[in-house]
């Protein structure tokens, strides 16, 4: 069973940076796409950045483009989300998500129903 292990959340002032990590417990080619969702209080989770390993495709939502960068270390089976120029409106719970290799691509942005595996979530809080 694939597990996604997240780390790197926390509190930061506006304009600061954080880096989130998500490590796949098995090996990276057990997932076709892997990425990050975030959830604001009372709202649905939304996909913001991901990499599809099977076809080397990257997606970054317009809401974070130019500030957030997603990258993958295949050897470490670890996905990163580098978040710069953080804003108070980026405050949310961030979830790592992945789709099983056999299921192929997901949409851009991905829908919750397309996710096979979820991380436990990590809180990111940005103060003004």
C-alpha positions in Angstrom: 0.0 0.0 0.0 1.4 3.4 -1.0 1.7 6.0 1.7 2.4 9.7 1.2 4.4 11.2 4.0 4.4 15.0 4.2 6.6 17.5 6.0 7.5 21.1 6.0 4.4 23.1 7.0 4.4 25.8 9.6 3.9 29.5 10.2 5.6 32.4 8.3 5.1 36.1 7.8 3.8 37.4 4.5 6.5 37.5 1.9 8.3 34.6 3.4 9.0 31.1 2.1 8.3 27.5 3.0 9.1 24.2 1.3 6.8 21.2 1.6 8.0 17.7 1.0 6.0 14.5 0.2 7.8 11.1 0.1 6.2 8.1 -1.5 6.6 5.0 0.8 7.2 2.5 -2.0 8.9 3.8 -5.2 8.0 6.8 -7.3 6.9 4.7 -10.4 4.0 3.3 -8.3 2.2 6.6 -9.0 1.5 8.2 -12.4 0.8 11.7 -11.2 1.6 13.3 -7.9 0.9 16.8 -6.6 -0.4 19.2 -4.1 -4.0 20.2 -3.1 -4.9 22.8 -0.6 -8.1 23.3 1.4 -9.4 26.6 2.9 -11.8 26.4 5.8 -15.2 25.5 4.6 -14.1 25.0 1.1 -13.3 22.0 -1.2 -9.8 20.8 -1.8 -8.3 22.3 -4.9 -5.3 21.0 -6.9 -2.6 23.7 -7.2 0.5 22.0 -8.6 1.5 18.5 -9.8 3.8 16.5 -11.9 2.7 13.5 -14.1 5.7 11.2 -14.2 4.3 9.0 -17.0 4.4 11.8 -19.6 6.7 14.3 -17.9 4.0 16.9 -17.6 3.8 19.7 -15.0 0.8 21.8 -14.0 0.7 24.9 -11.8 -2.5 26.8 -11.0 -2.7 30.4 -12.0 -3.4 31.4 -8.4 0.2 30.3 -7.4 2.1 30.5 -10.7 5.3 32.6 -10.4 5.4 32.0 -6.6 5.2 28.3 -6.2 7.4 25.7 -7.8 6.8 22.0 -7.9 9.7 19.6 -8.4 10.4 15.9 -8.1 13.5 14.0 -6.9 13.0 10.5 -8.5 15.9 9.0 -6.6 14.4 10.0 -3.3 10.8 9.4 -4.4 10.0 12.8 -3.0 7.9 15.7 -4.4 8.6 19.2 -3.3 6.5 22.4 -3.3 8.7 25.5 -2.9 6.4 28.4 -1.9 7.8 31.9 -2.1 6.3 35.3 -1.6 3.6 33.8 0.6 0.4 35.7 1.2 -2.1 35.5 4.1 -4.6 34.1 1.5 -2.3 31.1 1.1 -3.2 30.0 4.6 -4.7 26.5 4.3 -4.1 22.8 4.9 -1.9 21.4 2.1 -2.3 17.8 1.1 -0.1 15.6 -1.0 -2.0 13.5 -3.5 -1.2 10.8 -6.0 -2.8 8.7 -8.7 -1.9 5.0 -9.0 0.3 4.3 -12.0 -2.2 1.9 -13.6 -4.9 4.7 -13.8 -2.8 7.0 -15.9 -3.3 10.8 -16.2 -5.6 13.0 -14.1 -7.1 16.3 -15.2 -5.4 19.7 -15.0 -6.3 20.7 -12.3 -7.0 17.3 -10.9 -10.4 16.4 -9.3 -10.6 14.9 -5.8 -12.3 11.8 -7.4 -9.2 11.2 -9.5 -6.9 10.8 -6.5 -5.9 7.4 -5.3 -3.7 8.3 -2.3 -3.7 11.2 0.1 -1.1 12.5 2.6 -2.2 13.4 6.1 -2.2 17.2 5.4 0.1 19.9 6.7 -1.0 23.3 8.0 0.5 26.4 6.4 -0.2 29.7 8.1 0.8 33.1 6.7 0.5 36.1 8.9 0.2 39.7 7.6 
